[in-house]
């Protein structure tokens, strides 16, 4: 004989809840979506209470999101004139203490003569310190850049560590190639703090970039407008743009503007 079992509530004629037979069915609800990689808010999505297997996939999704952020393209903007110094700063002391990280060279000079003109011997010494670390090629460093670096040294009174100066490279539009750029850091000074101070020196015609992962600040002088950017990528010394020109070994090591 086959026995049929009914809920007691049905036998007694009582109302039965709509989800009485739901058993182990998964409940769901509508939630607002998080911003996507572009910063845009996506459309709301139906979120299902995840089973243990689905929960274990969340860290992987977060890891993928972090990887995308690390390899995001740098973003920047031109600086409005209203945000710049109205008048240029007075000349700095001219003192500079530079340390070339690649060659472990230490240089202390003053870029000025007593009459305020540039000291040619000091500029030559700096040009040698700023030489391309891949080809040993040299190019006269833009004096306006050295003026900015002297202001920085006057403020912190600590050696400026030079990670990259002149680059004898294939990408000729780079201000490193034009010998008017430097990548620097200062021991004990966070790059964000250093960038904030360098921005106070800008009366027009400067490029200032923050590299949070590599922990340095790019400083250059250029034609207006001034420019700012943040680059979260890691340094890539093997980039094709940074490789020496194909015929660099056929040229003289000393290059001139």
C-alpha atoms as an extended CHARMM CRD file, in Angstrom:
* protein
*
       257  EXT
         1         1  UNK       CA              0.0000000000        0.0000000000        0.0000000000  PROA      1               0.0000000000
         2         2  UNK       CA              1.3370000000        3.4660000000       -0.9030000000  PROA      2               0.0000000000
         3         3  UNK       CA              1.1250000000        6.0740000000        1.8640000000  PROA      3               0.0000000000
         4         4  UNK       CA              0.5610000000        9.7180000000        1.0010000000  PROA      4               0.0000000000
         5         5  UNK       CA              1.9070000000       12.3390000000        3.4180000000  PROA      5               0.0000000000
         6         6  UNK       CA              0.4330000000       15.8220000000        3.5560000000  PROA      6               0.0000000000
         7         7  UNK       CA              1.4380000000       18.7810000000        5.6740000000  PROA      7               0.0000000000
         8         8  UNK       CA             -0.6170000000       19.0430000000        8.8110000000  PROA      8               0.0000000000
         9         9  UNK       CA             -1.6490000000       22.5650000000        7.9090000000  PROA      9               0.0000000000
        10        10  UNK       CA             -3.2160000000       21.3120000000        4.6800000000  PROA      10              0.0000000000
        11        11  UNK       CA             -5.1930000000       18.6370000000        6.5020000000  PROA      11              0.0000000000
        12        12  UNK       CA             -6.5460000000       21.1440000000        8.9850000000  PROA      12              0.0000000000
        13        13  UNK       CA             -7.3890000000       23.6420000000        6.2320000000  PROA      13              0.0000000000
        14        14  UNK       CA             -4.8520000000       26.2600000000        7.3680000000  PROA      14              0.0000000000
        15        15  UNK       CA             -3.0320000000       28.6370000000        4.8780000000  PROA      15              0.0000000000
        16        16  UNK       CA              0.3990000000       27.5250000000        3.7330000000  PROA      16              0.0000000000
        17        17  UNK       CA              3.2820000000       30.0120000000        3.2450000000  PROA      17              0.0000000000
        18        18  UNK       CA              4.2830000000       30.5650000000       -0.3820000000  PROA      18              0.0000000000
        19        19  UNK       CA              7.7940000000       29.3490000000        0.2560000000  PROA      19              0.0000000000
        20        20  UNK       CA              6.8920000000       26.3720000000        2.3880000000  PROA      20              0.0000000000
        21        21  UNK       CA              8.0930000000       23.9780000000       -0.2950000000  PROA      21              0.0000000000
        22        22  UNK       CA             11.1330000000       26.0210000000       -1.2420000000  PROA      22              0.0000000000
        23        23  UNK       CA             13.4280000000       23.5860000000        0.5570000000  PROA      23              0.0000000000
        24        24  UNK       CA             17.0650000000       24.4430000000       -0.2140000000  PROA      24              0.0000000000
        25        25  UNK       CA             16.2400000000       26.8400000000       -3.0800000000  PROA      25              0.0000000000
        26        26  UNK       CA             18.5650000000       29.8710000000       -3.2150000000  PROA      26              0.0000000000
        27        27  UNK       CA             17.1240000000       33.3080000000       -2.3870000000  PROA      27              0.0000000000
        28        28  UNK       CA             18.0720000000       36.3730000000       -4.4510000000  PROA      28              0.0000000000
        29        29  UNK       CA             17.8690000000       40.1650000000       -4.2410000000  PROA      29              0.0000000000
        30        30  UNK       CA             18.5730000000       43.2050000000       -6.4240000000  PROA      30              0.0000000000
        31        31  UNK       CA             21.6030000000       45.3010000000       -5.4420000000  PROA      31              0.0000000000
        32        32  UNK       CA             23.3180000000       48.3720000000       -6.8430000000  PROA      32              0.0000000000
        33        33  UNK       CA             26.3880000000       47.5810000000       -8.9450000000  PROA      33              0.0000000000
        34        34  UNK       CA             29.9210000000       48.7160000000       -8.0580000000  PROA      34              0.0000000000
        35        35  UNK       CA             31.7860000000       51.0510000000      -10.4280000000  PROA      35              0.0000000000
        36        36  UNK       CA             33.6340000000       49.2540000000      -13.1880000000  PROA      36              0.0000000000
        37        37  UNK       CA             37.2720000000       49.7570000000      -14.2400000000  PROA      37              0.0000000000
        38        38  UNK       CA             36.4040000000       53.0050000000      -16.0410000000  PROA      38              0.0000000000
        39        39  UNK       CA             34.8410000000       54.5220000000      -12.9610000000  PROA      39              0.0000000000
        40        40  UNK       CA             31.3540000000       54.2340000000      -14.4880000000  PROA      40              0.0000000000
        41        41  UNK       CA             28.5780000000       52.7260000000      -12.4280000000  PROA      41              0.0000000000
        42        42  UNK       CA             27.2240000000       49.6190000000      -14.1270000000  PROA      42              0.0000000000
        43        43  UNK       CA             23.5070000000       48.7490000000      -14.2370000000  PROA      43              0.0000000000
        44        44  UNK       CA             22.0490000000       47.0460000000      -11.1430000000  PROA      44              0.0000000000
        45        45  UNK       CA             22.4620000000       43.2980000000      -11.1970000000  PROA      45              0.0000000000
        46        46  UNK       CA             20.6620000000       40.4570000000       -9.5160000000  PROA      46              0.0000000000
        47        47  UNK       CA             22.8570000000       39.1500000000       -6.7230000000  PROA      47              0.0000000000
        48        48  UNK       CA             22.4320000000       35.5490000000       -5.6500000000  PROA      48              0.0000000000
        49        49  UNK       CA             23.5490000000       34.3400000000       -2.2500000000  PROA      49              0.0000000000
        50        50  UNK       CA             26.6310000000       32.4590000000       -3.1780000000  PROA      50              0.0000000000
        51        51  UNK       CA             27.3120000000       28.8690000000       -2.3380000000  PROA      51              0.0000000000
        52        52  UNK       CA             30.7320000000       28.0740000000       -0.7720000000  PROA      52              0.0000000000
        53        53  UNK       CA             32.1170000000       27.3480000000       -4.2470000000  PROA      53              0.0000000000
        54        54  UNK       CA             31.0560000000       30.7660000000       -5.5560000000  PROA      54              0.0000000000
        55        55  UNK       CA             32.4590000000       32.5700000000       -2.5100000000  PROA      55              0.0000000000
        56        56  UNK       CA             35.8970000000       31.1180000000       -3.1720000000  PROA      56              0.0000000000
        57        57  UNK       CA             35.8940000000       32.7850000000       -6.5970000000  PROA      57              0.0000000000
        58        58  UNK       CA             35.6070000000       36.3110000000       -5.1550000000  PROA      58              0.0000000000
        59        59  UNK       CA             39.2930000000       36.6940000000       -4.2020000000  PROA      59              0.0000000000
        60        60  UNK       CA             40.2580000000       35.6780000000       -7.7390000000  PROA      60              0.0000000000
        61        61  UNK       CA             38.0040000000       38.3780000000       -9.1880000000  PROA      61              0.0000000000
        62        62  UNK       CA             39.5170000000       40.9550000000       -6.8320000000  PROA      62              0.0000000000
        63        63  UNK       CA             43.0190000000       39.8440000000       -7.8080000000  PROA      63              0.0000000000
        64        64  UNK       CA             42.1650000000       40.3230000000      -11.4900000000  PROA      64              0.0000000000
        65        65  UNK       CA             40.8260000000       43.7920000000      -10.7100000000  PROA      65              0.0000000000
        66        66  UNK       CA             44.0400000000       44.7120000000       -8.8720000000  PROA      66              0.0000000000
        67        67  UNK       CA             46.1350000000       43.4930000000      -11.8050000000  PROA      67              0.0000000000
        68        68  UNK       CA             44.1210000000       45.6780000000      -14.1830000000  PROA      68              0.0000000000
        69        69  UNK       CA             44.6950000000       48.6910000000      -11.9310000000  PROA      69              0.0000000000
        70        70  UNK       CA             48.4400000000       48.0660000000      -11.7850000000  PROA      70              0.0000000000
        71        71  UNK       CA             48.6700000000       47.9870000000      -15.5800000000  PROA      71              0.0000000000
        72        72  UNK       CA             46.3230000000       50.8940000000      -16.2010000000  PROA      72              0.0000000000
        73        73  UNK       CA             47.5170000000       53.5490000000      -18.5880000000  PROA      73              0.0000000000
        74        74  UNK       CA             48.8520000000       56.7380000000      -16.9980000000  PROA      74              0.0000000000
        75        75  UNK       CA             46.3700000000       59.5650000000      -16.8050000000  PROA      75              0.0000000000
        76        76  UNK       CA             47.2570000000       63.2390000000      -16.8460000000  PROA      76              0.0000000000
        77        77  UNK       CA             46.1080000000       66.7200000000      -17.6300000000  PROA      77              0.0000000000
        78        78  UNK       CA             47.3380000000       70.1310000000      -18.7240000000  PROA      78              0.0000000000
        79        79  UNK       CA             47.5250000000       72.6490000000      -15.8900000000  PROA      79              0.0000000000
        80        80  UNK       CA             45.4490000000       75.8100000000      -16.1190000000  PROA      80              0.0000000000
        81        81  UNK       CA             47.4170000000       79.0420000000      -15.8930000000  PROA      81              0.0000000000
        82        82  UNK       CA             45.3830000000       80.0600000000      -12.8560000000  PROA      82              0.0000000000
        83        83  UNK       CA             46.9400000000       77.1440000000      -10.9590000000  PROA      83              0.0000000000
        84        84  UNK       CA             50.5300000000       78.2370000000      -11.6900000000  PROA      84              0.0000000000
        85        85  UNK       CA             52.7620000000       80.8320000000      -10.0570000000  PROA      85              0.0000000000
        86        86  UNK       CA             51.8940000000       84.3110000000      -11.2670000000  PROA      86              0.0000000000
        87        87  UNK       CA             55.5740000000       85.3060000000      -11.2900000000  PROA      87              0.0000000000
        88        88  UNK       CA             58.7190000000       83.1550000000      -11.3790000000  PROA      88              0.0000000000
        89        89  UNK       CA             60.5360000000       82.4650000000       -8.1350000000  PROA      89              0.0000000000
        90        90  UNK       CA             63.7830000000       84.2900000000       -7.3280000000  PROA      90              0.0000000000
        91        91  UNK       CA             66.9320000000       82.3270000000       -8.2030000000  PROA      91              0.0000000000
        92        92  UNK       CA             67.8630000000       79.4960000000       -5.8260000000  PROA      92              0.0000000000
        93        93  UNK       CA             71.2060000000       79.2330000000       -4.0210000000  PROA      93              0.0000000000
        94        94  UNK       CA             72.5490000000       77.2160000000       -6.9430000000  PROA      94              0.0000000000
        95        95  UNK       CA             73.7360000000       74.4680000000       -4.6250000000  PROA      95              0.0000000000
        96        96  UNK       CA             73.1530000000       70.8940000000       -5.7240000000  PROA      96              0.0000000000
        97        97  UNK       CA             73.9910000000       67.5650000000       -4.1500000000  PROA      97              0.0000000000
        98        98  UNK       CA             73.2650000000       64.7800000000       -6.6420000000  PROA      98              0.0000000000
        99        99  UNK       CA             73.7030000000       61.0210000000       -6.3350000000  PROA      99              0.0000000000
       100       100  UNK       CA             73.6130000000       58.8510000000       -9.4570000000  PROA      100             0.0000000000
       101       101  UNK       CA             71.9840000000       55.6130000000       -8.2930000000  PROA      101             0.0000000000
       102       102  UNK       CA             73.1540000000       53.5760000000      -11.3020000000  PROA      102             0.0000000000
       103       103  UNK       CA             76.8460000000       54.5050000000      -11.0360000000  PROA      103             0.0000000000
       104       104  UNK       CA             76.9110000000       55.3330000000       -7.3100000000  PROA      104             0.0000000000
       105       105  UNK       CA             78.5350000000       58.7090000000       -8.0900000000  PROA      105             0.0000000000
       106       106  UNK       CA             78.2020000000       61.6360000000       -5.7070000000  PROA      106             0.0000000000
       107       107  UNK       CA             78.4410000000       65.2630000000       -6.8580000000  PROA      107             0.0000000000
       108       108  UNK       CA             78.2880000000       68.5550000000       -4.9450000000  PROA      108             0.0000000000
       109       109  UNK       CA             78.3980000000       71.7330000000       -7.0390000000  PROA      109             0.0000000000
       110       110  UNK       CA             77.0350000000       75.2530000000       -7.3200000000  PROA      110             0.0000000000
       111       111  UNK       CA             75.6280000000       75.9790000000      -10.7550000000  PROA      111             0.0000000000
       112       112  UNK       CA             76.2700000000       79.7520000000      -10.4710000000  PROA      112             0.0000000000
       113       113  UNK       CA             79.2920000000       81.9950000000      -10.5540000000  PROA      113             0.0000000000
       114       114  UNK       CA             79.5070000000       84.8830000000       -8.1050000000  PROA      114             0.0000000000
       115       115  UNK       CA             78.0010000000       87.2390000000      -10.6940000000  PROA      115             0.0000000000
       116       116  UNK       CA             74.9400000000       84.9660000000      -11.1310000000  PROA      116             0.0000000000
       117       117  UNK       CA             75.9840000000       83.4860000000      -14.4790000000  PROA      117             0.0000000000
       118       118  UNK       CA             76.1070000000       79.7260000000      -14.9330000000  PROA      118             0.0000000000
       119       119  UNK       CA             79.3270000000       78.0010000000      -13.9230000000  PROA      119             0.0000000000
       120       120  UNK       CA             80.4470000000       76.1030000000      -17.0320000000  PROA      120             0.0000000000
       121       121  UNK       CA             82.5640000000       73.5940000000      -15.1060000000  PROA      121             0.0000000000
       122       122  UNK       CA             79.6410000000       72.7860000000      -12.8190000000  PROA      122             0.0000000000
       123       123  UNK       CA             77.3300000000       72.2710000000      -15.8060000000  PROA      123             0.0000000000
       124       124  UNK       CA             79.8680000000       69.9400000000      -17.4130000000  PROA      124             0.0000000000
       125       125  UNK       CA             80.1260000000       67.8790000000      -14.2270000000  PROA      125             0.0000000000
       126       126  UNK       CA             76.3380000000       67.5930000000      -14.0130000000  PROA      126             0.0000000000
       127       127  UNK       CA             76.1070000000       66.6200000000      -17.6800000000  PROA      127             0.0000000000
       128       128  UNK       CA             78.5280000000       63.7800000000      -17.0060000000  PROA      128             0.0000000000
       129       129  UNK       CA             76.5490000000       62.6380000000      -13.9680000000  PROA      129             0.0000000000
       130       130  UNK       CA             73.3080000000       62.7200000000      -16.0050000000  PROA      130             0.0000000000
       131       131  UNK       CA             74.8030000000       60.6210000000      -18.8280000000  PROA      131             0.0000000000
       132       132  UNK       CA             72.8630000000       57.7510000000      -20.3890000000  PROA      132             0.0000000000
       133       133  UNK       CA             73.3750000000       54.6820000000      -18.2250000000  PROA      133             0.0000000000
       134       134  UNK       CA             72.9980000000       52.3320000000      -21.1970000000  PROA      134             0.0000000000
       135       135  UNK       CA             75.3270000000       53.9580000000      -23.7290000000  PROA      135             0.0000000000
       136       136  UNK       CA             77.4300000000       56.3590000000      -21.6020000000  PROA      136             0.0000000000
       137       137  UNK       CA             76.4390000000       59.1010000000      -24.0730000000  PROA      137             0.0000000000
       138       138  UNK       CA             76.2360000000       62.6590000000      -22.7340000000  PROA      138             0.0000000000
       139       139  UNK       CA             74.1630000000       65.6630000000      -23.7070000000  PROA      139             0.0000000000
       140       140  UNK       CA             74.1910000000       69.1550000000      -22.1870000000  PROA      140             0.0000000000
       141       141  UNK       CA             71.5120000000       69.2970000000      -19.4870000000  PROA      141             0.0000000000
       142       142  UNK       CA             68.9830000000       72.1130000000      -19.7410000000  PROA      142             0.0000000000
       143       143  UNK       CA             70.0130000000       74.7870000000      -17.1560000000  PROA      143             0.0000000000
       144       144  UNK       CA             66.3570000000       75.5760000000      -16.3550000000  PROA      144             0.0000000000
       145       145  UNK       CA             65.9980000000       72.0330000000      -15.0360000000  PROA      145             0.0000000000
       146       146  UNK       CA             69.0280000000       72.5120000000      -12.8030000000  PROA      146             0.0000000000
       147       147  UNK       CA             67.4750000000       75.6870000000      -11.4040000000  PROA      147             0.0000000000
       148       148  UNK       CA             64.3820000000       73.6940000000      -10.3920000000  PROA      148             0.0000000000
       149       149  UNK       CA             66.5330000000       70.9570000000       -8.8450000000  PROA      149             0.0000000000
       150       150  UNK       CA             68.4810000000       73.5640000000       -6.8550000000  PROA      150             0.0000000000
       151       151  UNK       CA             65.1890000000       74.9260000000       -5.4480000000  PROA      151             0.0000000000
       152       152  UNK       CA             64.3250000000       71.3750000000       -4.3670000000  PROA      152             0.0000000000
       153       153  UNK       CA             67.7190000000       70.9050000000       -2.7240000000  PROA      153             0.0000000000
       154       154  UNK       CA             67.4100000000       74.2550000000       -0.9170000000  PROA      154             0.0000000000
       155       155  UNK       CA             64.0490000000       73.1650000000        0.5140000000  PROA      155             0.0000000000
       156       156  UNK       CA             64.9940000000       69.6930000000        1.7590000000  PROA      156             0.0000000000
       157       157  UNK       CA             68.7670000000       70.0760000000        2.1860000000  PROA      157             0.0000000000
       158       158  UNK       CA             69.1380000000       66.3820000000        1.3270000000  PROA      158             0.0000000000
       159       159  UNK       CA             70.8410000000       64.6790000000       -1.6430000000  PROA      159             0.0000000000
       160       160  UNK       CA             68.6940000000       64.2540000000       -4.7370000000  PROA      160             0.0000000000
       161       161  UNK       CA             68.9080000000       60.6410000000       -5.8950000000  PROA      161             0.0000000000
       162       162  UNK       CA             68.9540000000       60.5210000000       -9.6850000000  PROA      162             0.0000000000
       163       163  UNK       CA             67.3610000000       57.3990000000      -11.1520000000  PROA      163             0.0000000000
       164       164  UNK       CA             67.3370000000       58.5950000000      -14.7530000000  PROA      164             0.0000000000
       165       165  UNK       CA             68.6590000000       61.6820000000      -16.5150000000  PROA      165             0.0000000000
       166       166  UNK       CA             69.6080000000       61.8560000000      -20.1840000000  PROA      166             0.0000000000
       167       167  UNK       CA             68.5710000000       58.8330000000      -22.2320000000  PROA      167             0.0000000000
       168       168  UNK       CA             70.1270000000       58.0900000000      -25.5950000000  PROA      168             0.0000000000
       169       169  UNK       CA             67.0360000000       56.2330000000      -26.7540000000  PROA      169             0.0000000000
       170       170  UNK       CA             64.8570000000       55.5260000000      -29.7630000000  PROA      170             0.0000000000
       171       171  UNK       CA             61.9040000000       57.5670000000      -28.5310000000  PROA      171             0.0000000000
       172       172  UNK       CA             63.1810000000       61.0220000000      -29.4260000000  PROA      172             0.0000000000
       173       173  UNK       CA             60.0580000000       62.8710000000      -28.2440000000  PROA      173             0.0000000000
       174       174  UNK       CA             60.9050000000       62.0680000000      -24.6220000000  PROA      174             0.0000000000
       175       175  UNK       CA             62.1670000000       64.9390000000      -22.5030000000  PROA      175             0.0000000000
       176       176  UNK       CA             64.7840000000       62.5270000000      -21.1680000000  PROA      176             0.0000000000
       177       177  UNK       CA             66.1500000000       62.3430000000      -24.7240000000  PROA      177             0.0000000000
       178       178  UNK       CA             66.0690000000       66.1410000000      -24.8910000000  PROA      178             0.0000000000
       179       179  UNK       CA             68.1950000000       66.3000000000      -21.6920000000  PROA      179             0.0000000000
       180       180  UNK       CA             65.5690000000       68.3480000000      -19.8930000000  PROA      180             0.0000000000
       181       181  UNK       CA             64.1300000000       65.7020000000      -17.5630000000  PROA      181             0.0000000000
       182       182  UNK       CA             65.0840000000       63.8430000000      -14.4090000000  PROA      182             0.0000000000
       183       183  UNK       CA             63.5770000000       61.0440000000      -12.3220000000  PROA      183             0.0000000000
       184       184  UNK       CA             64.4090000000       61.7440000000       -8.6880000000  PROA      184             0.0000000000
       185       185  UNK       CA             63.7000000000       60.7210000000       -5.1420000000  PROA      185             0.0000000000
       186       186  UNK       CA             64.8660000000       61.9030000000       -1.7160000000  PROA      186             0.0000000000
       187       187  UNK       CA             65.5300000000       59.5640000000        1.1870000000  PROA      187             0.0000000000
       188       188  UNK       CA             62.9430000000       60.0630000000        3.9040000000  PROA      188             0.0000000000
       189       189  UNK       CA             60.5830000000       62.0720000000        1.6760000000  PROA      189             0.0000000000
       190       190  UNK       CA             57.5090000000       60.3470000000        0.2810000000  PROA      190             0.0000000000
       191       191  UNK       CA             57.0840000000       60.8240000000       -3.4870000000  PROA      191             0.0000000000
       192       192  UNK       CA             53.6500000000       62.4060000000       -2.9790000000  PROA      192             0.0000000000
       193       193  UNK       CA             55.1680000000       64.9550000000       -0.6240000000  PROA      193             0.0000000000
       194       194  UNK       CA             58.0110000000       65.6400000000       -3.0560000000  PROA      194             0.0000000000
       195       195  UNK       CA             55.5880000000       66.0740000000       -5.9540000000  PROA      195             0.0000000000
       196       196  UNK       CA             53.4680000000       68.5010000000       -3.9300000000  PROA      196             0.0000000000
       197       197  UNK       CA             56.4850000000       70.7240000000       -3.2780000000  PROA      197             0.0000000000
       198       198  UNK       CA             57.7370000000       70.6100000000       -6.8790000000  PROA      198             0.0000000000
       199       199  UNK       CA             54.3080000000       71.7660000000       -8.0480000000  PROA      199             0.0000000000
       200       200  UNK       CA             54.7540000000       74.9540000000       -6.0000000000  PROA      200             0.0000000000
       201       201  UNK       CA             57.7640000000       75.8360000000       -8.1920000000  PROA      201             0.0000000000
       202       202  UNK       CA             55.8290000000       75.7890000000      -11.4630000000  PROA      202             0.0000000000
       203       203  UNK       CA             55.4350000000       79.1680000000      -13.1220000000  PROA      203             0.0000000000
       204       204  UNK       CA             54.7450000000       77.4740000000      -16.4700000000  PROA      204             0.0000000000
       205       205  UNK       CA             56.4900000000       75.0130000000      -18.7300000000  PROA      205             0.0000000000
       206       206  UNK       CA             57.0020000000       72.0850000000      -16.3670000000  PROA      206             0.0000000000
       207       207  UNK       CA             56.1020000000       68.3920000000      -16.4640000000  PROA      207             0.0000000000
       208       208  UNK       CA             55.6280000000       66.6410000000      -13.1280000000  PROA      208             0.0000000000
       209       209  UNK       CA             54.7770000000       62.9430000000      -12.9520000000  PROA      209             0.0000000000
       210       210  UNK       CA             54.2070000000       60.7100000000       -9.9380000000  PROA      210             0.0000000000
       211       211  UNK       CA             55.2270000000       57.0300000000      -10.0930000000  PROA      211             0.0000000000
       212       212  UNK       CA             53.7570000000       55.4790000000       -6.9150000000  PROA      212             0.0000000000
       213       213  UNK       CA             54.9070000000       51.9060000000       -7.5550000000  PROA      213             0.0000000000
       214       214  UNK       CA             58.4560000000       52.8340000000       -8.5410000000  PROA      214             0.0000000000
       215       215  UNK       CA             58.5550000000       55.5080000000       -5.8040000000  PROA      215             0.0000000000
       216       216  UNK       CA             59.9730000000       58.4610000000       -7.7090000000  PROA      216             0.0000000000
       217       217  UNK       CA             58.9410000000       61.7960000000       -9.2040000000  PROA      217             0.0000000000
       218       218  UNK       CA             59.5980000000       62.8480000000      -12.7930000000  PROA      218             0.0000000000
       219       219  UNK       CA             60.5390000000       66.5170000000      -13.2200000000  PROA      219             0.0000000000
       220       220  UNK       CA             61.0800000000       68.1740000000      -16.5880000000  PROA      220             0.0000000000
       221       221  UNK       CA             61.0260000000       71.5790000000      -18.2610000000  PROA      221             0.0000000000
       222       222  UNK       CA             59.1230000000       71.9610000000      -21.5200000000  PROA      222             0.0000000000
       223       223  UNK       CA             57.2010000000       74.4640000000      -23.6360000000  PROA      223             0.0000000000
       224       224  UNK       CA             53.8510000000       75.4830000000      -22.0680000000  PROA      224             0.0000000000
       225       225  UNK       CA             51.4290000000       74.2360000000      -21.0180000000  PROA      225             0.0000000000
       226       226  UNK       CA             52.5780000000       72.5360000000      -17.8540000000  PROA      226             0.0000000000
       227       227  UNK       CA             51.4720000000       68.9400000000      -17.4460000000  PROA      227             0.0000000000
       228       228  UNK       CA             50.7570000000       66.5510000000      -14.5690000000  PROA      228             0.0000000000
       229       229  UNK       CA             50.2620000000       62.7890000000      -14.5410000000  PROA      229             0.0000000000
       230       230  UNK       CA             50.2910000000       59.6580000000      -12.3980000000  PROA      230             0.0000000000
       231       231  UNK       CA             51.6980000000       56.3820000000      -13.7120000000  PROA      231             0.0000000000
       232       232  UNK       CA             50.9570000000       53.2200000000      -11.7080000000  PROA      232             0.0000000000
       233       233  UNK       CA             52.9410000000       50.9330000000      -14.0000000000  PROA      233             0.0000000000
       234       234  UNK       CA             56.2790000000       49.4690000000      -12.9990000000  PROA      234             0.0000000000
       235       235  UNK       CA             59.5010000000       50.5560000000      -14.6520000000  PROA      235             0.0000000000
       236       236  UNK       CA             60.3140000000       48.5790000000      -17.7920000000  PROA      236             0.0000000000
       237       237  UNK       CA             64.0090000000       48.9780000000      -18.7010000000  PROA      237             0.0000000000
       238       238  UNK       CA             63.5390000000       46.6340000000      -21.6630000000  PROA      238             0.0000000000
       239       239  UNK       CA             60.8970000000       48.8300000000      -23.2970000000  PROA      239             0.0000000000
       240       240  UNK       CA             61.5910000000       49.3170000000      -27.0010000000  PROA      240             0.0000000000
       241       241  UNK       CA             61.2190000000       53.0900000000      -26.5420000000  PROA      241             0.0000000000
       242       242  UNK       CA             64.1320000000       53.1280000000      -24.0870000000  PROA      242             0.0000000000
       243       243  UNK       CA             66.4910000000       51.0310000000      -26.1680000000  PROA      243             0.0000000000
       244       244  UNK       CA             69.4780000000       52.8680000000      -27.6700000000  PROA      244             0.0000000000
       245       245  UNK       CA             69.2450000000       53.9920000000      -31.3060000000  PROA      245             0.0000000000
       246       246  UNK       CA             70.1530000000       51.2010000000      -33.6790000000  PROA      246             0.0000000000
       247       247  UNK       CA             73.3050000000       52.9970000000      -34.7830000000  PROA      247             0.0000000000
       248       248  UNK       CA             74.2450000000       54.5270000000      -31.4230000000  PROA      248             0.0000000000
       249       249  UNK       CA             77.6180000000       52.7330000000      -31.2410000000  PROA      249             0.0000000000
       250       250  UNK       CA             78.6470000000       54.3770000000      -34.4960000000  PROA      250             0.0000000000
       251       251  UNK       CA             78.1860000000       57.8530000000      -33.0740000000  PROA      251             0.0000000000
       252       252  UNK       CA             80.4140000000       59.8150000000      -30.7470000000  PROA      252             0.0000000000
       253       253  UNK       CA             79.6520000000       59.3010000000      -27.0950000000  PROA      253             0.0000000000
       254       254  UNK       CA             79.4490000000       63.0560000000      -26.5660000000  PROA      254             0.0000000000
       255       255  UNK       CA             76.2720000000       64.5360000000      -28.0040000000  PROA      255             0.0000000000
       256       256  UNK       CA             75.4670000000       68.2290000000      -28.2240000000  PROA      256             0.0000000000
       257       257  UNK       CA             72.2030000000       70.1060000000      -28.5220000000  PROA      257             0.0000000000
